[in-house]
Amino acid sequence: MRGKLILLVGPSGSGKGTLFSFVRETFPAFVYPTSWTTRAPRAEESGKSYHFATEAEFLEAQKRGEFLETDHHFNHYYGTPARVVLEALAAGQTVFHELEIHGVKQLLSKLPREQITIIFVTAGTWDELVRRIEEREAITADELEKRRIRYEEEMLFKEQADFVLPNEHGKLEEAKNELRKILDSVVR
């Protein structure tokens, strides 16, 4: 039996990280690959969510073919370790991963579509996302404009998702309940 790869995707600020933490607590049997990144850790993050690497370490690992997908955005590299994901899928396990749209597109070109479930998180309008982003971190006007352009591109991808999960401000519990229902239906 082949495993299932469930991807949680959506624009920056949509609450993917919060929902990911909820899934990790609720579904401990899933496999959660630790992504690599060259960005600095945020105050609330630990090594559980990312392997923080220097740019040189990342590029060397990429050269060795250690990533299933990579992305470079907002001046940082990100990558998903191939071995962990492929071994879990081959063993029939469910892998749950938070990913950007660019990475999803790479995975769709490498793995059978029927093995992948895409859950797209929406969080309302661009203005609502700006408020969330600014609450989370200091950001320049130039960085915010880059995120707006990326947001518009990401919203076009929503049509390719298997599920669209609203995560509006003040409705986190509703989003968690809906996500639990989606995951229960996928792993049955």
N, C-alpha and C positions, 0 to 999 in steps of 0.2 A: 504494500500500500504506500502511496506517495502522500507526503504531508501537505499542509496548506500554509500558504504565506498570506497573512492578513496585513494590509498596509493602511496606516492611518495618515491621511494627507490633508492638506489645506493651507491657506495663507498664513503667513507669520502673524501671530497675535490671535489666532482663532481658538486657542486653548488646547492644542494638540498635546502639549506637555502635561497639562493637568489631567486630561483624559487618559493619556498613556499611563500615568502613575496609578490612576484608578483601575485600569485593566490589569496592571502588574500585581496589584493587591488582590483583585477579584479572581483572576485566572492564573494562579501560581504555576500551573502545569505547562503553560505556554513557554516557548523558548524566546528570550529577549536578547537579540544580538546587541553588543555594545558598539555603537558607531564611533568612528574616529573623527576628530575635528582639530583644526589648528587654532580655533578661537579660544580666548581665555574663558575660564569657568565663570558662570554667574554666581552670585552669592548663595542661591538656594541649591546649586547643583553639586553633585559629588561624582566620583568615578563610576557610579552605577549607571548614569545616563550616557556618558561619553568617556572615551579614552582620549585625553587631551595630549596632543603630540605637537612637536615642532614642525614647521613646514618641511624641513629636510627629512625628518623621520617619516612624515606622511608620503612625500614624493618617492622616497626609497621603497616603502611598502607598496605603493602603487606600481612602481617599476617592476617589482617582483610578482605582480598580479594577485595581490592579496585581497583586493576589493571586488565585490560583486557589482558595485556601482560607485561612482564618485560624482561630486559636484563641487563647483567653486562659485560661491555667491557671498555678497557682502564682505568681500576681501578675505574669505577663509575657505579652506578645503574641508570637505566632509566625505566620509566613505563608509560603506557597509562591509564588514569582513565576510568574505565568500565562504570560507571553510565552515564556520558556525552555521550559517543558513543552509548550505547545501547538505551538510551531514544531518541536520535535523530533519530536513525535508525527505531525504533518502530513508530515514528511520521512521517516517510516517508521523512525525510530530507537527504540531501547529506552531508556527513562528509568527510573532506579532512584532511589527516594527513601525516606527514613526519615520516618515520620509518626505522629502520635497518632491515636487512634480518631475523635475529633471531626472532624479534617481528612479522614480517609478517608470518613466519611459524607457530607461536603460534595462530595468528588470523585465519589462514586458517584451523586450527584444531577446531576452536570454532564457526565460522560463515559460512553460506553457501557460496560456491565459487562464485555463480552467483550474490551475493550481494557485492562482492569485485572486484575492478578494480585496477590493479597494473601497475604503470608507472615507468619504470626503467630508471634512468638517467645515461648516460655514458659521460665520459669527456676525452676520448682518452686513451693514454698509461699510464702505471704506472709512468713513468718519468714525464709526464705532471701533474699527480696528486700530485706527490712529490713537484713540484714547487708551486702548489696552496696551499697545506697544509703548507709548510714552509713560504709562504707569510702571512698566516692567524695566525699562532702561532709558538712559539718556540717549538721544538720537539727534543727529544734525538734520537740517532741512534737505541736504543733498542725499543723505542715506534714506530719509523718509520718501523722497521722490523715487529713488531706485526701488524701494519696497512697493510703492504704488504701481509702478509699471509691472513689477513681478506679480502683484496681486491681480491685476487685470488679466495677465497671461494664465495664472493659476485658476481663476474663475472659469475660464474657457474649458479647462480640463474636467470640471465637475461633471460634464455629460458622459464621460468615460467611466465614472465611478459606478460600482455596484450598489452602493448606498450613499445617501446624502444625509449627514447628521447635523441638524441645527444646534448651535451652542451659543445662544444669545445671552447678552449680559443679564445676570440675575436668574438664569434658568439652568444652572449647572447640574442640579439634581435631575432635572428632566432629561438633559443630554446624557448623563450617566445611565439612567434607566433605559433609554432608547439604545444606547451602545451595548448594554448588557443583553438586551433582546436580540440585537443584530448578531452579536458574537455567539449566543446560544443557537441561533438558527444556522450559522455557518459551520459550527463544529459538531453538530448533531451527527 
